Amino acid sequence: MAYQEFAYFYDEFNGAADYDALFAYVTGELKAHGIQDGIVADFGCGTGELTLMLAQAGYDMIGIDVSEEMLSVLRDKADALGLPLTNPMLLCQDLLQLDLYGTIRAAVSTFDTYNHIGPLENFEKAQKLDPSNLTIQFNLAEAHYVNHDYARALKAFTELLPPFKDNPGMTPLLQFKRYICARKLDNRPLAKELENLYGPMDDTPYYYCTQAIIKFMGGDKDAAQEQLLSAIRIHGGTSAIQAFTDAMTEAGILPSPYGQTVPTEQPAKTGLEKRR
């Protein structure tokens, strides 16, 4: 993704992100490792919401991003908060060629930063350096997926199921991507098995999104849109199903991510809301 012009409305686009929860999680992890203060680098900081929160919490922050425009927005926001020029210190660098000019106590990287270290060869190199890193493993699987190498993607997503078996958010998403791979590979037995993995009452939009795929691939776009509208209504908005619709977009089932990928109007109540 090119962030030059996009930088100036990135915050509005990313408005659904819960930065308070992210800040609480990151600071909790830092403190759990004995890091109460000191120099912390934010890899792929973007417009710096988390970077600024950590700076205000007392950390000496280095914000690193390859986009000058993103860093310009971050600097304007830091100035508006009255923060010094040196905290956060901003570096416009490629994460694969870092020069931090010294030692840091910790680094954080959030959202989809690692998605941008491609091409595929870079993910493979990263996996060799840190074979047990689940973030790298997931991004390597994603690289196969977005390159439409569905056989390798299916294998990679399947191998990720055991490490994520206790993660109620990731497991349905991995299974959903496996379902799309199975459909693309015309593996009908597996696709049929995965269609029925979750039901409409489960705490995941999986059911409605698989039903939407069935309708889309059957040529009934209106019915597919209705399934997505139901998912939005029942699961609390477009952000709740974004990872699933992103997977559909990457597979060419939904339109480009720069267009409308999910319906924005609110559907009629389904009757399931009160029962959840």
C-alpha positions as CSV (number, residue, x, y, z in Angstrom):
1,M,0.0,0.0,0.0
2,A,1.3,3.5,-0.9
3,Y,0.8,5.8,2.1
4,Q,1.8,9.2,0.6
5,E,-1.7,10.8,0.1
6,F,-3.3,8.2,2.4
7,A,-1.3,9.4,5.4
8,Y,-3.5,12.5,5.8
9,F,-6.7,10.6,6.4
10,Y,-5.2,7.4,7.9
11,D,-6.5,8.2,11.4
12,E,-10.0,8.6,10.1
13,F,-9.8,5.4,8.1
14,N,-8.4,3.6,11.2
15,G,-10.9,5.1,13.6
16,A,-12.3,1.8,14.8
17,A,-9.0,0.8,16.4
18,D,-9.1,0.6,20.2
19,Y,-5.9,2.4,21.1
20,D,-6.7,2.6,24.8
21,A,-6.9,-1.2,24.9
22,L,-3.8,-1.5,22.7
23,F,-1.9,0.9,25.0
24,A,-2.9,-1.1,28.1
25,Y,-1.8,-4.3,26.5
26,V,1.6,-3.0,25.3
27,T,2.4,-1.2,28.6
28,G,1.4,-4.4,30.5
29,E,3.8,-6.4,28.4
30,L,6.6,-3.9,28.8
31,K,6.2,-3.8,32.6
32,A,5.9,-7.6,32.8
33,H,9.4,-7.6,31.3
34,G,10.7,-5.0,33.8
35,I,10.6,-2.1,31.3
36,Q,9.1,0.8,33.2
37,D,10.9,3.5,31.2
38,G,13.8,3.9,28.8
39,I,14.1,3.9,25.0
40,V,11.3,2.0,23.1
41,A,11.1,1.8,19.3
42,D,7.8,1.7,17.5
43,F,8.3,-0.2,14.2
44,G,5.9,1.0,11.6
45,C,4.6,3.7,13.8
46,G,2.4,5.3,11.1
47,T,0.8,8.5,12.4
48,G,1.8,7.6,15.9
49,E,-1.2,7.2,18.1
50,L,0.5,4.5,20.1
51,T,3.9,6.2,19.9
52,L,2.5,9.4,21.4
53,M,0.6,7.5,24.2
54,L,3.8,5.7,25.2
55,A,5.8,9.0,25.1
56,Q,3.2,10.6,27.3
57,A,3.5,7.6,29.7
58,G,7.2,8.4,30.2
59,Y,9.0,6.2,27.6
60,D,11.6,7.7,25.3
61,M,10.1,6.9,22.0
62,I,11.6,6.3,18.6
63,G,9.0,6.3,15.9
64,I,10.1,4.5,12.7
65,D,8.2,4.4,9.4
66,V,9.1,4.3,5.8
67,S,6.5,7.0,5.0
68,E,7.7,10.6,5.3
69,E,4.1,11.7,5.1
70,M,3.0,9.5,8.0
71,L,5.9,10.9,10.1
72,S,4.9,14.4,9.2
73,V,1.4,13.8,10.5
74,L,2.9,12.3,13.7
75,R,5.2,15.3,14.2
76,D,2.2,17.7,13.9
77,K,0.3,15.7,16.4
78,A,3.3,15.7,18.8
79,D,3.7,19.4,18.5
80,A,0.0,19.9,19.2
81,L,0.5,17.9,22.4
82,G,3.5,20.0,23.4
83,L,5.9,17.1,23.3
84,P,9.7,17.9,22.8
85,L,11.3,17.4,19.4
86,T,13.4,14.5,20.8
87,N,10.4,12.5,22.2
88,P,9.3,11.0,20.0
89,M,12.4,10.9,17.8
90,L,11.3,10.1,14.3
91,L,13.2,8.1,11.8
92,C,12.2,7.5,8.2
93,Q,13.7,4.1,7.5
94,D,13.0,0.7,6.0
95,L,12.5,-1.8,8.8
96,L,14.7,-4.2,6.9
97,Q,17.6,-1.8,7.0
98,L,17.4,-0.2,10.4
99,D,20.0,2.0,11.9
100,L,18.9,3.0,15.4
101,Y,22.2,4.8,16.4
102,G,22.3,3.0,19.7
103,T,20.6,0.6,22.0
104,I,17.0,0.3,22.8
105,R,15.2,-1.4,25.7
106,A,12.3,-2.7,23.7
107,A,10.5,-2.6,20.4
108,V,6.8,-2.7,19.6
109,S,5.1,-3.3,16.3
110,T,1.3,-3.3,15.8
111,F,-1.4,-3.8,13.3
112,D,-0.2,-5.0,9.9
113,T,3.3,-3.6,9.9
114,Y,4.9,-7.0,9.2
115,N,2.7,-7.4,6.1
116,H,4.9,-4.8,4.5
117,I,8.2,-6.5,4.8
118,G,7.6,-8.5,1.6
119,P,8.2,-9.8,-1.0
120,L,7.7,-13.4,-0.1
121,E,11.5,-14.0,0.2
122,N,11.7,-11.6,3.1
123,F,9.1,-13.5,5.1
124,E,11.0,-16.7,4.4
125,K,14.2,-15.1,5.6
126,A,12.5,-13.8,8.7
127,Q,11.1,-17.2,9.5
128,K,14.6,-18.8,9.3
129,L,15.9,-16.2,11.8
130,D,13.0,-16.8,14.2
131,P,11.2,-20.1,13.4
132,S,8.9,-20.1,16.4
133,N,7.6,-16.5,15.8
134,L,3.9,-16.9,15.2
135,T,3.6,-13.5,13.7
136,I,6.1,-14.3,11.0
137,Q,4.5,-17.7,10.4
138,F,1.1,-16.0,10.0
139,N,2.5,-13.4,7.6
140,L,4.2,-16.0,5.6
141,A,0.9,-17.9,5.2
142,E,-0.7,-14.5,4.3
143,A,2.0,-13.9,1.7
144,H,1.1,-17.3,0.0
145,Y,-2.6,-16.4,0.3
146,V,-2.4,-12.9,-1.2
147,N,-0.3,-14.3,-4.0
148,H,-3.1,-16.8,-4.6
149,D,-0.9,-19.8,-3.9
150,Y,-3.8,-21.5,-2.2
151,A,-2.3,-24.9,-1.8
152,R,0.7,-23.5,0.2
153,A,-1.6,-21.1,2.1
154,L,-4.0,-23.9,3.1
155,K,-1.1,-26.0,4.4
156,A,0.3,-23.0,6.3
157,F,-3.0,-21.9,7.9
158,T,-3.6,-25.5,8.9
159,E,-0.2,-25.7,10.6
160,L,-1.1,-22.6,12.6
161,L,-4.3,-24.0,14.1
162,P,-2.6,-25.9,17.0
163,P,-0.6,-22.8,18.3
164,F,-3.7,-20.7,18.1
165,K,-6.1,-23.3,19.5
166,D,-6.8,-21.3,22.7
167,N,-7.3,-18.0,20.8
168,P,-11.0,-17.4,20.2
169,G,-10.4,-14.7,17.7
170,M,-7.7,-16.2,15.5
171,T,-9.0,-19.8,15.2
172,P,-12.2,-18.8,13.3
173,L,-10.2,-16.5,11.1
174,L,-7.7,-19.2,10.2
175,Q,-10.5,-21.7,9.5
176,F,-12.2,-19.1,7.3
177,K,-9.1,-18.6,5.3
178,R,-8.8,-22.4,5.0
179,Y,-12.4,-22.4,3.7
180,I,-11.6,-19.9,1.0
181,C,-8.5,-21.9,0.0
182,A,-10.6,-25.0,-0.2
183,R,-13.1,-23.2,-2.4
184,K,-10.4,-21.9,-4.7
185,L,-8.8,-25.3,-4.9
186,D,-12.2,-26.9,-5.6
187,N,-11.6,-29.2,-2.6
188,R,-15.4,-29.7,-2.1
189,P,-15.2,-32.2,0.8
190,L,-13.1,-29.8,2.9
191,A,-15.1,-26.8,1.9
192,K,-18.3,-28.6,2.9
193,E,-16.8,-29.6,6.2
194,L,-15.7,-26.0,6.9
195,E,-19.0,-24.5,5.9
196,N,-20.6,-26.1,8.9
197,L,-17.9,-25.4,11.4
198,Y,-19.7,-22.5,13.1
199,G,-23.3,-21.6,13.3
200,P,-25.3,-18.3,13.4
201,M,-25.3,-18.3,17.2
202,D,-21.6,-18.6,17.6
203,D,-19.5,-15.6,18.7
204,T,-17.9,-15.1,15.4
205,P,-19.1,-13.7,12.0
206,Y,-17.7,-16.9,10.4
207,Y,-21.1,-18.4,9.5
208,Y,-22.5,-15.2,7.8
209,C,-19.3,-14.6,5.9
210,T,-19.1,-18.2,4.6
211,Q,-22.8,-17.9,3.6
212,A,-21.9,-14.6,1.8
213,I,-19.1,-16.4,-0.1
214,I,-21.6,-19.2,-1.2
215,K,-24.0,-16.5,-2.5
216,F,-21.2,-14.4,-4.1
217,M,-19.7,-17.4,-5.9
218,G,-23.1,-18.5,-6.9
219,G,-23.8,-15.1,-8.5
220,D,-26.4,-13.8,-6.1
221,K,-24.7,-10.6,-4.9
222,D,-27.8,-9.2,-3.2
223,A,-28.2,-12.3,-1.0
224,A,-24.5,-12.1,-0.2
225,Q,-24.8,-8.5,0.8
226,E,-27.7,-9.5,3.1
227,Q,-25.5,-12.0,4.8
228,L,-22.8,-9.4,5.4
229,L,-25.4,-7.0,6.7
230,S,-26.6,-9.6,9.2
231,A,-23.0,-10.1,10.4
232,I,-22.5,-6.4,10.8
233,R,-25.8,-6.0,12.8
234,I,-25.3,-9.1,15.0
235,H,-21.6,-8.6,15.7
236,G,-21.5,-4.9,16.3
237,G,-20.4,-3.1,13.2
238,T,-18.1,-3.3,10.2
239,S,-14.9,-3.5,12.3
240,A,-16.0,-6.7,13.9
241,I,-16.0,-8.5,10.5
242,Q,-13.2,-6.5,8.9
243,A,-10.6,-9.4,9.0
244,F,-13.1,-11.7,7.3
245,T,-14.0,-9.2,4.6
246,D,-10.3,-8.5,4.1
247,A,-9.8,-12.2,3.5
248,M,-12.6,-12.1,0.9
249,T,-11.1,-9.1,-0.8
250,E,-7.6,-10.6,-1.0
251,A,-9.1,-13.7,-2.7
252,G,-11.0,-11.5,-5.2
253,I,-14.4,-12.4,-3.9
254,L,-15.1,-8.8,-2.7
255,P,-14.1,-5.6,-4.6
256,S,-10.8,-3.8,-4.1
257,P,-10.0,-2.6,-0.6
258,Y,-9.9,1.0,-1.9
259,G,-13.6,0.7,-2.8
260,Q,-16.5,-0.3,-0.6
261,T,-16.0,-3.9,0.6
262,V,-18.8,-4.2,3.1
263,P,-22.3,-2.7,3.1
264,T,-22.7,0.4,5.2
265,E,-26.5,0.6,5.6
266,Q,-28.0,-1.1,8.7
267,P,-30.1,-4.2,8.0
268,A,-33.4,-5.0,9.6
269,K,-33.2,-6.8,12.9
270,T,-32.8,-10.5,12.6
271,G,-34.1,-11.6,15.9
272,L,-30.7,-12.9,17.0
273,E,-29.5,-9.7,18.7
274,K,-31.4,-10.2,21.9
275,R,-30.4,-13.9,22.1
276,R,-26.7,-13.2,22.0
